[in-house]
Amino acid sequence: MGPGRPNSPWTASATHVFEQIISTPAADYQITLGGTLDSFNTASYTTTDNVKTMMESPWFQPDRFLILANVGTVDVLCPRVVINGRRNWHSADDLLDSIIWPGMSDRAKAFALFRFFSRFDVQAHNNNLRVDDVMPDLNAAPGSNSFRERADPIKAVNSYYPSGCILSAANLVIMARHAGLNARLLAAAPLVGPFDKHGGAEIEYEGAYHYFDPEARTFFLDRDNEKVASYEEIHRDPALVLRTHAHGFAAQECKGAFIMLYREHFPPYEVPVEQWVHHMDLRLRPGEELVYRWDNSGKYRYGSNPRNTPGPPYRLANGLLRFCPNLRNSGYRGGIVHEVNTMISEPDTNVALLRPLISNHPASVTWKIESPYPIVGGRVFGKFVMEAEGGCSVSVSIGDSWRQVWKKEGAGVFHVEADIDSVLNALTSPAIYYYYVRFDFGTTGQPSAVGLDSVRLESDLQMSQTSLPALSVGRNNVSVRMRSPGRPVDGLRLRVSHGWVECAGAAPPAAPLHAVLPEDGGSVRAANLTELVWADDEVDDIADHHVLVSSRPDFLLPVSPNFDRFAFSAVPRWKVARSFLRPGLRYYWKVRARNVEGVWSQWSPTWTFTVVG
């Protein structure tokens, strides 16, 4: 434990810092977070567009930063940190492995994928805050289709949080296909003309297609109360929509979502979507570090979003990529893409470290900055030592041309400090994942009299706060992985630094104690099952409950969206939508409680009941 480093201003708010030096491709360690509160048990929910719900920032966030710094002499490839097995969303394969497991049926895979892409911490509905166009540009060249930026599920979960119906459905379709399932993206819209009405996904299993709507967080059971209906079946029987809750467990009673569109439009418009899958691979060069931060400086992009005046996305985090190449030895060359007329000065000299080799000829060195996260801002720092008359400048490029951002002429010591936000123009430009920085310098005198002494390049990144490796109260199992050639690597050193604060200002309530009606393990007639009743431990402190009922012991999916709901009541009882329950089946249910301070309990034990005729 110890204070943050003086040269790391973002560490100032952390009261606890834990550091680990990793010199092997895989390492595991533990961190204990004290107190009683974290970002998981203080999550809250709000309503947008009258009925649609989203996840707000937790009212207590212990994490302040996580820094991955290459302090060795060789590149660190693809570093990643996973805490308690959560949010391992590095690639499509990693994401899929976190959602499904071996031996799953195709039906179970479809349920698991829908559950993931309808999660409140994965996507929220607000069209004003989505990124880029809501639909693919059918006239655009495939490589310039801006729809791919947000429809890509890896970019979606790691970098962007707000979505929209077509975009979140595209994420589900792409990952269902990645899992080996047939899937298609459907719009409830005319076959000719605008098709931005409403969209969902159909996934094929058991010989038929089944319709899922991750944006509305709903699916519609057919009349047998077992099979998930297809789009066509919903079109022919729109009352399936009227009996099904939409927009998630935190929404007030909401049924009939988009029913008029399903009734009006058949066949639906099948939206073209490619298998867009990004990855979060990153190469940290010696002297380079990636900083995860849970706050933001208000830097983000919304691209070509035409809706009203887009604002900052929910749960925005501005990470930082910082590169300080060491100009004291030839190792700096491993991080450059172009170098002209430069050499390193002899050790222990008083002149600048990187100088021209030949006078009267320009010298330059160019670095490329790359990130798997969109780059939304940046700064360039440096120091030129000009003991003879000469010139020095800094230029930045994100395309085919250079733009000068700093320039000095004459003799002296010149400190570079240039903001490059206006060059990047990230707010409305296509997403930027790399750019170049060039340092130019030269003299007509002795070449050893001028040169580049130091460089620091900082890039602001757009991240989704809900994707970051977060600590929770108690013991946390931390896994650090890097790509390796399969043998020990001399010079491999990754410093991992966690910074956090702790809070015991409130305590989570105890989990509900036991089932009252029906009794755990008991049987009940459908006609008599009007409500579920349980016992709370701390009755006076409870403000709300969340009830979940499933036909599976793993709660992979609720019986229907009607059975995954807030009770919106402190009373430990909940009215049952009994028309969905089928005689002869065993059902599994559990409850969690939220106290008046807004802190969630753990889930209760799993209770069961069997419905008889």
Protein Blocks (a to p, Z undefined) as FASTA:
>chain_A
ZZddfklmklmmpcbdcddddfbfbdcdddddehjbdfklmcccddeehlaccddddfbd
fbfbdcdddfbfbdcehiacdeehiaiakbmmlmmmmmmcehiafklmmmmmmmmmmpfk
lbccdfklmgcjfbdcfkbcfklmmklmmmpmklmmmmpmbdcfklmmmmmmmmmmmnop
acdddddddfbdcfklbgcddddeehiacdddfknopacddfkomaccdfklmmmmmmlm
mmpcehijkbccdehihklmmmmpccddddddddddddfbdcddehiacdddfbdehiac
ehjafghjadddehiacddddddddfkbmklmmmccbdehiacddehiabdfbdcfbghi
acddddddddfbdcfbdcdddddddfbgcdddddddfblbccdfbdcededdddddddfk
lmnommlmccdfbdcdddddddfbdfklgccfbdcddddddddfklpccddehjdddddd
dddehiacehiacdddddddddfkbccddddfbdfbdcehiacdfklmmbccdddfblml
pcbdcddddfbfklmaafblklgccfkiabfcddddfklpcghiacddddddddfkopac
dddddddddddZZ
